Amino acid sequence: MDGMFGAFEAFNVLTHLGLRDMQEVIRVAAAHPRAGVLAASAISAGIAMASGLGPGIGQGYAAGEAADAVGRNPARRPDITMIMLLGQAVAETSGIFSLVVAMLLLFANPLATQPGPPLVRAAATLGAGLAMLAGIGPGIGQGYAAGKGAETVGRRPDLRMEITRTMLLGQAISQTTGLYGLVIALVLMFAPPIAG
């Protein structure tokens, strides 16, 4: 029974500490309206960078397919490597967009100094980070296209130029949802229609 009482007592103490901490957060946010927006900027930058998962997965897939293609056709290694690197570079664009938005949120978030309700500005800041998650899909898709391009060049090196053109066209169209997310993030940061 002593162990059970000790656990309840520890829970009680932690609950009281948590409530006091939450009261302190509320007090600071009320005294410093910018604090909520700055906190949201830090969280949002981390959320934005989560979209780097897509390019990471896509680029890894492309590298794996290229390595497999070189194993099957070592004489075409330079062509396969070129397709892989070109495709991986395109697949990285979503990660670059997210890095730019994260840096803006951390070091130049205009919402931190704009007038308007702090809660609305903090929500717009979080929305900007969440919008960048739209880059996960394009990163994976573009990496998949790069992997298939490298694989196919290994099998049909005579069609390298046609394969490259098709891969790049497909990757460009795949990027559209990532661009939509970037546009929404920038609008929320620089021209939030809800800030009034």
Buried (B, 14 or more C-beta within 10 A) or exposed (E): EEEEEEEEEEEEEEEEEEEEEEEEEEEEBEEEBBBBBBBBBBBBBEBBBBBBBBBBBBBBBBBBBBEBBBEEBEEBBEBBBBBBBBBBBBBBBBBBBBBBBBEBBBEEBEBBEBEBEBEBBBBBBBBBBBBBBBBBBBBBBBBBBBBBBBBBBBEEBEEBEEBBEBBBEBBEEBBEBBBBBBEBBBBBBEEBEEBE
